[in-house]
């Protein structure tokens, strides 16, 4: 049995037209209603609706046997309400466009259709979360609990260039550095102040210098920063956010220690560093057996030879790999332009990649 492409495209159109920015929990809940409707029609079973701190997630436990394989997807996007007006759903010359089509509503619809192909899905869990794009604050524990019961996790995030599967992802740590100085009139007595903006400059340079002493591939990037409150006042406060990416947990721990050890340069200023690791690295070792199995499945279907890659962006697969469960990512759409005006999906790959997902699940369920 092969996937019904017109039916897949019809489901995808409905889902893309239902906007679902992570920041609006009410809108995400309405998106979950549609996801549940489509999934129920394809799988013959309604999901459990899990609302955690106001955010809606959906879970299908398929069959009655022990949990074996977790399929992981999300239905929230980065696109604000109204994006359909400027980026409407369209299929032109084999290219799908529309907000969230690539990241990752196509992958979600592929999961429904792949599972619908299988005669046996006993032991499969499909978890669809609603807050991945903002760091999965309400779904992380749920993801880790479901993964812990399984032998493998397949993540329906979009593929890499050329359809590459993702066998490694950098970990992510995020921090906020708050600097306190002392205000003073910038014209009358600036010497009585402690300039938090100047302290901020010292700290940004110190933070940037930490990259050079770390492992290859580590990035430590000061991002948004603010200092002061008025043009004629010595800044009493300043803040800077810091985005950190690295390939290993050892390096993630090093970066955390280095940032936590920063000290002020100006007498009278103080530092408060908050934050820490957000997602552990998805290291490649656990993915290689799954990648080999996917290669076998692709060959059996007559599909092009699969490739693999490591990427700097994180996904919920970081969480599952971080607790030691073999995880293979990038099994969703082939296309490009995630989070950008050029977001798109290539129709020509949809049937083969959905069949590949079904074949991979079949092999995992048949394994000892």
TORKOL-4160 file (C-alpha; in steps of 0.2 Angstrom, whole numbers, padded with zeros to 4 digits, m for minus):
368
<pt num="1" X="0000" Y="0000" Z="0000"/>
<pt num="2" X="0006" Y="0017" Z="m0004"/>
<pt num="3" X="0001" Y="0034" Z="0002"/>
<pt num="4" X="m0014" Y="0043" Z="m0005"/>
<pt num="5" X="m0006" Y="0059" Z="m0011"/>
<pt num="6" X="m0021" Y="0069" Z="m0014"/>
<pt num="7" X="m0028" Y="0065" Z="0003"/>
<pt num="8" X="m0012" Y="0069" Z="0011"/>
<pt num="9" X="m0012" Y="0086" Z="0002"/>
<pt num="10" X="m0030" Y="0089" Z="0007"/>
<pt num="11" X="m0026" Y="0086" Z="0026"/>
<pt num="12" X="m0011" Y="0097" Z="0025"/>
<pt num="13" X="m0020" Y="0111" Z="0017"/>
<pt num="14" X="m0033" Y="0111" Z="0031"/>
<pt num="15" X="m0019" Y="0111" Z="0044"/>
<pt num="16" X="m0009" Y="0125" Z="0036"/>
<pt num="17" X="m0024" Y="0135" Z="0035"/>
<pt num="18" X="m0027" Y="0133" Z="0054"/>
<pt num="19" X="m0015" Y="0146" Z="0061"/>
<pt num="20" X="m0006" Y="0140" Z="0077"/>
<pt num="21" X="0007" Y="0152" Z="0084"/>
<pt num="22" X="0015" Y="0145" Z="0100"/>
<pt num="23" X="0012" Y="0162" Z="0109"/>
<pt num="24" X="m0007" Y="0160" Z="0109"/>
<pt num="25" X="m0013" Y="0145" Z="0119"/>
<pt num="26" X="m0031" Y="0148" Z="0114"/>
<pt num="27" X="m0027" Y="0147" Z="0095"/>
<pt num="28" X="m0015" Y="0132" Z="0099"/>
<pt num="29" X="m0030" Y="0123" Z="0107"/>
<pt num="30" X="m0041" Y="0126" Z="0091"/>
<pt num="31" X="m0027" Y="0120" Z="0080"/>
<pt num="32" X="m0026" Y="0104" Z="0092"/>
<pt num="33" X="m0045" Y="0102" Z="0088"/>
<pt num="34" X="m0041" Y="0100" Z="0070"/>
<pt num="35" X="m0026" Y="0089" Z="0072"/>
<pt num="36" X="m0037" Y="0078" Z="0083"/>
<pt num="37" X="m0050" Y="0077" Z="0070"/>
<pt num="38" X="m0038" Y="0073" Z="0055"/>
<pt num="39" X="m0029" Y="0060" Z="0066"/>
<pt num="40" X="m0044" Y="0052" Z="0072"/>
<pt num="41" X="m0050" Y="0050" Z="0054"/>
<pt num="42" X="m0034" Y="0042" Z="0048"/>
<pt num="43" X="m0030" Y="0031" Z="0063"/>
<pt num="44" X="m0048" Y="0026" Z="0068"/>
<pt num="45" X="m0044" Y="0032" Z="0086"/>
<pt num="46" X="m0046" Y="0048" Z="0095"/>
<pt num="47" X="m0031" Y="0055" Z="0105"/>
<pt num="48" X="m0030" Y="0059" Z="0123"/>
<pt num="49" X="m0030" Y="0078" Z="0125"/>
<pt num="50" X="m0017" Y="0084" Z="0138"/>
<pt num="51" X="m0017" Y="0102" Z="0144"/>
<pt num="52" X="m0002" Y="0107" Z="0154"/>
<pt num="53" X="m0001" Y="0125" Z="0161"/>
<pt num="54" X="m0014" Y="0130" Z="0147"/>
<pt num="55" X="m0005" Y="0122" Z="0132"/>
<pt num="56" X="m0013" Y="0108" Z="0123"/>
<pt num="57" X="m0004" Y="0092" Z="0117"/>
<pt num="58" X="m0011" Y="0076" Z="0109"/>
<pt num="59" X="m0006" Y="0058" Z="0112"/>
<pt num="60" X="m0011" Y="0043" Z="0103"/>
<pt num="61" X="m0007" Y="0026" Z="0112"/>
<pt num="62" X="m0010" Y="0014" Z="0097"/>
<pt num="63" X="m0013" Y="m0004" Z="0102"/>
<pt num="64" X="m0013" Y="m0012" Z="0119"/>
<pt num="65" X="0005" Y="m0019" Z="0119"/>
<pt num="66" X="0020" Y="m0012" Z="0127"/>
<pt num="67" X="0026" Y="0005" Z="0120"/>
<pt num="68" X="0040" Y="0002" Z="0107"/>
<pt num="69" X="0041" Y="0017" Z="0096"/>
<pt num="70" X="0038" Y="0035" Z="0099"/>
<pt num="71" X="0033" Y="0047" Z="0084"/>
<pt num="72" X="0036" Y="0065" Z="0089"/>
<pt num="73" X="0029" Y="0080" Z="0081"/>
<pt num="74" X="0022" Y="0097" Z="0085"/>
<pt num="75" X="0008" Y="0108" Z="0078"/>
<pt num="76" X="0013" Y="0125" Z="0084"/>
<pt num="77" X="0023" Y="0137" Z="0073"/>
<pt num="78" X="0032" Y="0153" Z="0073"/>
<pt num="79" X="0020" Y="0162" Z="0062"/>
<pt num="80" X="0009" Y="0176" Z="0070"/>
<pt num="81" X="m0010" Y="0176" Z="0067"/>
<pt num="82" X="m0013" Y="0184" Z="0050"/>
<pt num="83" X="0002" Y="0177" Z="0041"/>
<pt num="84" X="m0010" Y="0168" Z="0029"/>
<pt num="85" X="m0014" Y="0185" Z="0022"/>
<pt num="86" X="0004" Y="0187" Z="0016"/>
<pt num="87" X="0010" Y="0169" Z="0014"/>
<pt num="88" X="m0006" Y="0160" Z="0008"/>
<pt num="89" X="m0007" Y="0141" Z="0006"/>
<pt num="90" X="m0003" Y="0137" Z="m0012"/>
<pt num="91" X="0004" Y="0122" Z="m0022"/>
<pt num="92" X="0012" Y="0129" Z="m0038"/>
<pt num="93" X="0024" Y="0119" Z="m0049"/>
<pt num="94" X="0026" Y="0105" Z="m0036"/>
<pt num="95" X="0030" Y="0117" Z="m0022"/>
<pt num="96" X="0019" Y="0119" Z="m0007"/>
<pt num="97" X="0020" Y="0136" Z="0002"/>
<pt num="98" X="0011" Y="0143" Z="0018"/>
<pt num="99" X="0015" Y="0146" Z="0036"/>
<pt num="100" X="0022" Y="0131" Z="0045"/>
<pt num="101" X="0021" Y="0120" Z="0030"/>
<pt num="102" X="0039" Y="0115" Z="0032"/>
<pt num="103" X="0041" Y="0117" Z="0050"/>
<pt num="104" X="0032" Y="0105" Z="0053"/>
<pt num="105" X="0014" Y="0103" Z="0048"/>
<pt num="106" X="0019" Y="0092" Z="0033"/>
<pt num="107" X="0029" Y="0080" Z="0045"/>
<pt num="108" X="0014" Y="0078" Z="0056"/>
<pt num="109" X="0002" Y="0074" Z="0042"/>
<pt num="110" X="0015" Y="0062" Z="0035"/>
<pt num="111" X="0015" Y="0053" Z="0052"/>
<pt num="112" X="m0004" Y="0051" Z="0051"/>
<pt num="113" X="m0003" Y="0044" Z="0033"/>
<pt num="114" X="0012" Y="0033" Z="0037"/>
<pt num="115" X="0003" Y="0024" Z="0052"/>
<pt num="116" X="m0013" Y="0022" Z="0042"/>
<pt num="117" X="m0003" Y="0012" Z="0029"/>
<pt num="118" X="0002" Y="m0001" Z="0042"/>
<pt num="119" X="m0007" Y="m0017" Z="0046"/>
<pt num="120" X="0000" Y="m0017" Z="0064"/>
<pt num="121" X="0004" Y="m0002" Z="0074"/>
<pt num="122" X="0003" Y="m0010" Z="0091"/>
<pt num="123" X="0016" Y="m0002" Z="0102"/>
<pt num="124" X="0017" Y="0014" Z="0093"/>
<pt num="125" X="0014" Y="0031" Z="0102"/>
<pt num="126" X="0011" Y="0047" Z="0092"/>
<pt num="127" X="0014" Y="0063" Z="0103"/>
<pt num="128" X="0010" Y="0080" Z="0095"/>
<pt num="129" X="0015" Y="0095" Z="0106"/>
<pt num="130" X="0010" Y="0113" Z="0106"/>
<pt num="131" X="0025" Y="0123" Z="0112"/>
<pt num="132" X="0040" Y="0116" Z="0103"/>
<pt num="133" X="0044" Y="0133" Z="0095"/>
<pt num="134" X="0046" Y="0141" Z="0112"/>
<pt num="135" X="0057" Y="0128" Z="0120"/>
<pt num="136" X="0044" Y="0115" Z="0125"/>
<pt num="137" X="0042" Y="0122" Z="0143"/>
<pt num="138" X="0025" Y="0113" Z="0146"/>
<pt num="139" X="0029" Y="0097" Z="0136"/>
<pt num="140" X="0047" Y="0092" Z="0140"/>
<pt num="141" X="0042" Y="0081" Z="0155"/>
<pt num="142" X="0028" Y="0073" Z="0144"/>
<pt num="143" X="0041" Y="0070" Z="0130"/>
<pt num="144" X="0054" Y="0062" Z="0141"/>
<pt num="145" X="0041" Y="0051" Z="0150"/>
<pt num="146" X="0034" Y="0044" Z="0134"/>
<pt num="147" X="0052" Y="0041" Z="0126"/>
<pt num="148" X="0058" Y="0032" Z="0142"/>
<pt num="149" X="0045" Y="0018" Z="0139"/>
<pt num="150" X="0051" Y="0016" Z="0121"/>
<pt num="151" X="0066" Y="0008" Z="0111"/>
<pt num="152" X="0066" Y="0021" Z="0098"/>
<pt num="153" X="0060" Y="0039" Z="0094"/>
<pt num="154" X="0057" Y="0045" Z="0076"/>
<pt num="155" X="0056" Y="0064" Z="0075"/>
<pt num="156" X="0045" Y="0072" Z="0061"/>
<pt num="157" X="0055" Y="0088" Z="0060"/>
<pt num="158" X="0059" Y="0093" Z="0042"/>
<pt num="159" X="0074" Y="0085" Z="0033"/>
<pt num="160" X="0090" Y="0093" Z="0029"/>
<pt num="161" X="0096" Y="0099" Z="0012"/>
<pt num="162" X="0093" Y="0085" Z="m0001"/>
<pt num="163" X="0082" Y="0075" Z="0011"/>
<pt num="164" X="0096" Y="0072" Z="0024"/>
<pt num="165" X="0091" Y="0064" Z="0040"/>
<pt num="166" X="0097" Y="0072" Z="0056"/>
<pt num="167" X="0108" Y="0061" Z="0067"/>
<pt num="168" X="0115" Y="0075" Z="0078"/>
<pt num="169" X="0109" Y="0092" Z="0085"/>
<pt num="170" X="0118" Y="0104" Z="0095"/>
<pt num="171" X="0112" Y="0107" Z="0113"/>
<pt num="172" X="0105" Y="0124" Z="0118"/>
<pt num="173" X="0108" Y="0134" Z="0134"/>
<pt num="174" X="0100" Y="0151" Z="0136"/>
<pt num="175" X="0105" Y="0164" Z="0149"/>
<pt num="176" X="0100" Y="0181" Z="0155"/>
<pt num="177" X="0114" Y="0192" Z="0163"/>
<pt num="178" X="0107" Y="0206" Z="0173"/>
<pt num="179" X="0119" Y="0220" Z="0178"/>
<pt num="180" X="0117" Y="0233" Z="0192"/>
<pt num="181" X="0126" Y="0249" Z="0193"/>
<pt num="182" X="0122" Y="0266" Z="0201"/>
<pt num="183" X="0112" Y="0280" Z="0192"/>
<pt num="184" X="0119" Y="0298" Z="0192"/>
<pt num="185" X="0116" Y="0314" Z="0182"/>
<pt num="186" X="0126" Y="0312" Z="0166"/>
<pt num="187" X="0130" Y="0331" Z="0165"/>
<pt num="188" X="0131" Y="0337" Z="0184"/>
<pt num="189" X="0140" Y="0322" Z="0192"/>
<pt num="190" X="0143" Y="0307" Z="0181"/>
<pt num="191" X="0158" Y="0302" Z="0192"/>
<pt num="192" X="0145" Y="0297" Z="0206"/>
<pt num="193" X="0137" Y="0284" Z="0195"/>
<pt num="194" X="0142" Y="0266" Z="0191"/>
<pt num="195" X="0139" Y="0264" Z="0172"/>
<pt num="196" X="0130" Y="0248" Z="0170"/>
<pt num="197" X="0131" Y="0251" Z="0151"/>
<pt num="198" X="0150" Y="0251" Z="0152"/>
<pt num="199" X="0150" Y="0235" Z="0162"/>
<pt num="200" X="0139" Y="0227" Z="0149"/>
<pt num="201" X="0152" Y="0231" Z="0136"/>
<pt num="202" X="0165" Y="0223" Z="0147"/>
<pt num="203" X="0154" Y="0207" Z="0149"/>
<pt num="204" X="0149" Y="0205" Z="0131"/>
<pt num="205" X="0168" Y="0205" Z="0126"/>
<pt num="206" X="0171" Y="0193" Z="0140"/>
<pt num="207" X="0157" Y="0181" Z="0135"/>
<pt num="208" X="0162" Y="0182" Z="0116"/>
<pt num="209" X="0180" Y="0177" Z="0121"/>
<pt num="210" X="0174" Y="0161" Z="0129"/>
<pt num="211" X="0171" Y="0153" Z="0112"/>
<pt num="212" X="0190" Y="0153" Z="0108"/>
<pt num="213" X="0194" Y="0141" Z="0123"/>
<pt num="214" X="0180" Y="0129" Z="0120"/>
<pt num="215" X="0177" Y="0114" Z="0108"/>
<pt num="216" X="0175" Y="0116" Z="0089"/>
<pt num="217" X="0158" Y="0121" Z="0085"/>
<pt num="218" X="0153" Y="0129" Z="0101"/>
<pt num="219" X="0145" Y="0146" Z="0099"/>
<pt num="220" X="0142" Y="0158" Z="0113"/>
<pt num="221" X="0132" Y="0173" Z="0106"/>
<pt num="222" X="0127" Y="0188" Z="0116"/>
<pt num="223" X="0110" Y="0193" Z="0108"/>
<pt num="224" X="0097" Y="0206" Z="0114"/>
<pt num="225" X="0104" Y="0219" Z="0126"/>
<pt num="226" X="0097" Y="0234" Z="0135"/>
<pt num="227" X="0106" Y="0248" Z="0145"/>
<pt num="228" X="0099" Y="0263" Z="0154"/>
<pt num="229" X="0083" Y="0272" Z="0156"/>
<pt num="230" X="0086" Y="0290" Z="0150"/>
<pt num="231" X="0098" Y="0300" Z="0139"/>
<pt num="232" X="0105" Y="0311" Z="0153"/>
<pt num="233" X="0107" Y="0297" Z="0166"/>
<pt num="234" X="0121" Y="0286" Z="0170"/>
<pt num="235" X="0114" Y="0268" Z="0167"/>
<pt num="236" X="0109" Y="0260" Z="0183"/>
<pt num="237" X="0104" Y="0243" Z="0175"/>
<pt num="238" X="0108" Y="0233" Z="0159"/>
<pt num="239" X="0104" Y="0216" Z="0153"/>
<pt num="240" X="0110" Y="0204" Z="0139"/>
<pt num="241" X="0103" Y="0188" Z="0133"/>
<pt num="242" X="0115" Y="0174" Z="0128"/>
<pt num="243" X="0112" Y="0160" Z="0116"/>
<pt num="244" X="0124" Y="0145" Z="0117"/>
<pt num="245" X="0126" Y="0130" Z="0106"/>
<pt num="246" X="0137" Y="0115" Z="0108"/>
<pt num="247" X="0139" Y="0097" Z="0102"/>
<pt num="248" X="0142" Y="0088" Z="0118"/>
<pt num="249" X="0136" Y="0088" Z="0136"/>
<pt num="250" X="0154" Y="0090" Z="0142"/>
<pt num="251" X="0155" Y="0106" Z="0133"/>
<pt num="252" X="0138" Y="0111" Z="0139"/>
<pt num="253" X="0144" Y="0109" Z="0157"/>
<pt num="254" X="0160" Y="0119" Z="0153"/>
<pt num="255" X="0150" Y="0134" Z="0146"/>
<pt num="256" X="0138" Y="0134" Z="0160"/>
<pt num="257" X="0153" Y="0135" Z="0172"/>
<pt num="258" X="0162" Y="0148" Z="0163"/>
<pt num="259" X="0147" Y="0159" Z="0162"/>
<pt num="260" X="0142" Y="0157" Z="0180"/>
<pt num="261" X="0160" Y="0162" Z="0185"/>
<pt num="262" X="0159" Y="0179" Z="0177"/>
<pt num="263" X="0164" Y="0193" Z="0188"/>
<pt num="264" X="0161" Y="0212" Z="0187"/>
<pt num="265" X="0175" Y="0224" Z="0180"/>
<pt num="266" X="0169" Y="0241" Z="0187"/>
<pt num="267" X="0170" Y="0244" Z="0206"/>
<pt num="268" X="0152" Y="0245" Z="0213"/>
<pt num="269" X="0143" Y="0235" Z="0199"/>
<pt num="270" X="0135" Y="0218" Z="0202"/>
<pt num="271" X="0131" Y="0203" Z="0190"/>
<pt num="272" X="0116" Y="0191" Z="0191"/>
<pt num="273" X="0117" Y="0177" Z="0179"/>
<pt num="274" X="0101" Y="0166" Z="0177"/>
<pt num="275" X="0096" Y="0152" Z="0165"/>
<pt num="276" X="0105" Y="0137" Z="0159"/>
<pt num="277" X="0104" Y="0122" Z="0148"/>
<pt num="278" X="0088" Y="0122" Z="0138"/>
<pt num="279" X="0090" Y="0106" Z="0128"/>
<pt num="280" X="0104" Y="0093" Z="0129"/>
<pt num="281" X="0115" Y="0089" Z="0114"/>
<pt num="282" X="0108" Y="0076" Z="0103"/>
<pt num="283" X="0124" Y="0066" Z="0100"/>
<pt num="284" X="0125" Y="0055" Z="0085"/>
<pt num="285" X="0130" Y="0038" Z="0093"/>
<pt num="286" X="0112" Y="0033" Z="0097"/>
<pt num="287" X="0105" Y="0037" Z="0080"/>
<pt num="288" X="0117" Y="0027" Z="0069"/>
<pt num="289" X="0108" Y="0010" Z="0072"/>
<pt num="290" X="0091" Y="0019" Z="0067"/>
<pt num="291" X="0099" Y="0027" Z="0052"/>
<pt num="292" X="0106" Y="0011" Z="0046"/>
<pt num="293" X="0088" Y="0003" Z="0047"/>
<pt num="294" X="0081" Y="0018" Z="0038"/>
<pt num="295" X="0094" Y="0015" Z="0024"/>
<pt num="296" X="0088" Y="m0003" Z="0023"/>
<pt num="297" X="0070" Y="0003" Z="0022"/>
<pt num="298" X="0075" Y="0016" Z="0008"/>
<pt num="299" X="0084" Y="0003" Z="m0002"/>
<pt num="300" X="0069" Y="m0009" Z="m0001"/>
<pt num="301" X="0057" Y="0004" Z="m0008"/>
<pt num="302" X="0069" Y="0009" Z="m0022"/>
<pt num="303" X="0072" Y="0027" Z="m0015"/>
<pt num="304" X="0088" Y="0037" Z="m0017"/>
<pt num="305" X="0102" Y="0033" Z="m0005"/>
<pt num="306" X="0099" Y="0042" Z="0012"/>
<pt num="307" X="0112" Y="0054" Z="0019"/>
<pt num="308" X="0114" Y="0061" Z="0036"/>
<pt num="309" X="0120" Y="0077" Z="0044"/>
<pt num="310" X="0122" Y="0086" Z="0060"/>
<pt num="311" X="0114" Y="0103" Z="0063"/>
<pt num="312" X="0115" Y="0118" Z="0075"/>
<pt num="313" X="0096" Y="0119" Z="0078"/>
<pt num="314" X="0088" Y="0110" Z="0092"/>
<pt num="315" X="0072" Y="0100" Z="0092"/>
<pt num="316" X="0062" Y="0089" Z="0105"/>
<pt num="317" X="0073" Y="0075" Z="0099"/>
<pt num="318" X="0087" Y="0083" Z="0110"/>
<pt num="319" X="0076" Y="0078" Z="0125"/>
<pt num="320" X="0074" Y="0060" Z="0120"/>
<pt num="321" X="0092" Y="0058" Z="0115"/>
<pt num="322" X="0097" Y="0066" Z="0131"/>
<pt num="323" X="0089" Y="0053" Z="0142"/>
<pt num="324" X="0098" Y="0039" Z="0132"/>
<pt num="325" X="0084" Y="0034" Z="0120"/>
<pt num="326" X="0090" Y="0031" Z="0102"/>
<pt num="327" X="0083" Y="0045" Z="0091"/>
<pt num="328" X="0082" Y="0049" Z="0073"/>
<pt num="329" X="0077" Y="0066" Z="0067"/>
<pt num="330" X="0073" Y="0075" Z="0050"/>
<pt num="331" X="0060" Y="0062" Z="0044"/>
<pt num="332" X="0047" Y="0075" Z="0039"/>
<pt num="333" X="0046" Y="0086" Z="0024"/>
<pt num="334" X="0059" Y="0089" Z="0011"/>
<pt num="335" X="0060" Y="0108" Z="0006"/>
<pt num="336" X="0067" Y="0123" Z="0015"/>
<pt num="337" X="0065" Y="0140" Z="0022"/>
<pt num="338" X="0060" Y="0136" Z="0039"/>
<pt num="339" X="0054" Y="0152" Z="0049"/>
<pt num="340" X="0057" Y="0163" Z="0033"/>
<pt num="341" X="0047" Y="0170" Z="0018"/>
<pt num="342" X="0054" Y="0156" Z="0008"/>
<pt num="343" X="0046" Y="0142" Z="0018"/>
<pt num="344" X="0042" Y="0128" Z="0006"/>
<pt num="345" X="0039" Y="0109" Z="0004"/>
<pt num="346" X="0043" Y="0099" Z="m0012"/>
<pt num="347" X="0028" Y="0088" Z="m0017"/>
<pt num="348" X="0039" Y="0076" Z="m0027"/>
<pt num="349" X="0046" Y="0069" Z="m0011"/>
<pt num="350" X="0030" Y="0067" Z="0000"/>
<pt num="351" X="0025" Y="0049" Z="m0006"/>
<pt num="352" X="0042" Y="0041" Z="m0005"/>
<pt num="353" X="0046" Y="0049" Z="0012"/>
<pt num="354" X="0029" Y="0044" Z="0020"/>
<pt num="355" X="0032" Y="0026" Z="0013"/>
<pt num="356" X="0049" Y="0027" Z="0021"/>
<pt num="357" X="0042" Y="0032" Z="0038"/>
<pt num="358" X="0030" Y="0018" Z="0037"/>
<pt num="359" X="0043" Y="0005" Z="0032"/>
<pt num="360" X="0055" Y="0011" Z="0046"/>
<pt num="361" X="0041" Y="0009" Z="0059"/>
<pt num="362" X="0037" Y="m0008" Z="0053"/>
<pt num="363" X="0055" Y="m0014" Z="0055"/>
<pt num="364" X="0056" Y="m0007" Z="0072"/>
<pt num="365" X="0040" Y="m0016" Z="0078"/>
<pt num="366" X="0047" Y="m0032" Z="0070"/>
<pt num="367" X="0064" Y="m0031" Z="0079"/>
<pt num="368" X="0067" Y="m0041" Z="0095"/>
